[in-house]
């Protein structure tokens, strides 16, 4: 996403300064923005996936245009994470799975909340009882540790992981206890990171248009700066798409 923003900025004759936050604590957010403002920036794009960052940005009342962007989209474009999650769970239900677990992202992350809502909504639509989602941290290590624990206590036949890395860790856990994907349990991820197609088995996942989101974010900022922007630069990012690979299959009878 950031790479797309930088490419669009260069093409429009702007230079991008990037500041990464160690944490989303209020003091860190304020310090980073103060650092940027001392460089006389003309506009700010905040890749802010955590809900607690938004009121901090609002209270600062910055004297430059601000564009807030996350995987869910921007203020003027939309990337329906809930619909993407529902498509993932619907795929599992259509294969015949009824006992589906969800390993979610961290609390307070916008994407994690939307994907969890999608899981719950689609389970409800299928008249199925959802299992309590497990809150993770997006890492493969958490997916592995959660998988080892869940596979000892749960009788689920499928897992919808909140991102591909947790799905990767979970698949490792399945193999570590002598079971297999998808023969014993199906796994779906989210994001379609480049490595997903090369896991074994290749991972079924929901593809996001990160480049489209980043390009649209910078185009919206240019509009806020009063510059003209070609219409195709402000097109909606591609809709989330379910990419079906070999990590999902009907459950064993």
C-alpha positions, 0 to 999 in steps of 0.5 A: 500500500505504501509502495503504491502511495510512493509511486503515485507521489513521484508521478505527480511530482511530490516527494514522500516522507515515511514515518513508521510508528513503534506503537499506536500509543497517543504520545508516539502518534503525536511525536511522529506527526510533530516530526513530519510537520516540522518538515513543512509537509503539504499533506498527510496520509495516515495508514491507520488500521487501529481505531484508537489512532483516529481520534488522536488525528482528529484532535490534532486539527492539522493545518494540512489535508489529511487522508486516512487509509486502511485496508477497508479503504479511505474516506471516499472509497470502500473495500468491504472487508466484511463481505470478503470474510463472508465469502471465505466462510461461505466457501467453507459452508458450501463445501459442507463444513459446519464446524468452522473456527475463526482466528481473528486479528488483534482487538482494536484493529479495524480490519480484524473487527470487520473480518470477525463480523463477516465470520459471525454474519455468514455463520448466522446466515447459514444457521450455524453456531459460531465458535468464539473467535480467538484473538491473535496478533497477525503473526505466523507464530500465533497461528501455530501456537493457537493451532496446537491448542485448538486442535487438542480441544476443538473438533472443527473441520475448517478454520478461517484465519484473519490473515495469511500469516496466521493461516500459515502458522495454523497449517504448520500446527496441523502438520506438527500433530500428524494431521493434514490440510485439507484432508483433516481440516480446511484452512482459508486465509485473508490478504493473498500475500505473494507467498500464499500461492507457494505454501503447501498446500497452496492457500485459499485466501481473499485477495486485496487490491493493496496497490489500488487502495494506495493509489486511490489514497494519494489521488484523494489527497491531491484533490484535497490539495486542490490539484486536478486528478485523472479520473482513472486515478480515483477509481475504486480499488478492485473488489475483494476476491476469493482465490480458491486453492488446495487448502480447502476441500469437503470435510471427511464423512 
